[in-house]
Amino acid sequence: MPWEVAGSLFVAGTTAKAAVRAVALKPGDTVVVSGAAGGVGSITVQLAALAGATVIGLASPANHDWLASHGVIPLPYGEGVADRIRQSDGHVDAFIDTFGDGYVNLALDLGVDPSRVDTIINFDAVERYGVKAEYYGDEASASVLAELAELVADGRLDVPVEATFPLEQVREAYQRLEQRHTQGKIVLVP
C-alpha cells in the first residue's frame, strides 16, 4: 500500500476499529456516524458496513458521492438533521461521534442507549451521560493493524488521503485540518 495510506492507518484505523467495537454492531443494526468522510469517520463507516450494519453518514454534500460509493446512506449535517435521520431509517441502534459539536446529544435525542454511543472527541459527554469514549489506544495492537492492512490489501477498506504536506509545511497542514471539512486524512511526509 502507499506510504501515505500506511502512515494513516494506525491511529485512524485503530480508532475506527475501537469505535465500531464499542457500540457492539451486529448485522441489521443501524448506526449513524458523524464526520463520516473525515480521517477517522471514513474508515469507521466502512468497518461498520463490513460488520453488516446499515450506515448513515453525516457529512457535507461534497462528500455524499464518496459515501454512497462505499455503501453509506449520506445525509447532510446541520439544522434538521434529526428529522432527516428519522426519515431515512426510522430507528437508530448506535451512534459514533467523530466530530463533536452536540452529536452525543443528538444520539440520545434519537433514543440511542448510552451504552451504544461512542465519541472520540466529546469527553465531557462521557461523564455527563455515560457514553463511551473508546479510541486508538483500545485497539492499538499489531494484530489489529495487520487485520486493517489486510482489508486495505484486499480492496475492502479504502483509506482516503485528501492531501500530503512536506514536514516543513506542518503549519499549513494543521490549518487545512482545522477547517474540519476534509475527505480522509491529511498526511505529513518527512
Secondary structure, 3 states (H helix, E strand, C coil): CCHHHHHHHHHHHHHHHHHHHHCCCCCCCEEEEECCCECCHHHHHHHHHHCCCEEEEECCHHHHHHHHHCCCEEECCCCCHHHHHHHHCCCCCEEEECCCCCHHHHHHHCCCCHHHEEECCCHHHHHHHCCECCCHHHCCCHHHHHHHHHHHHCCCCCCCEEEEEEHHHHHHHHHHHHCCCCCEEEEEEC
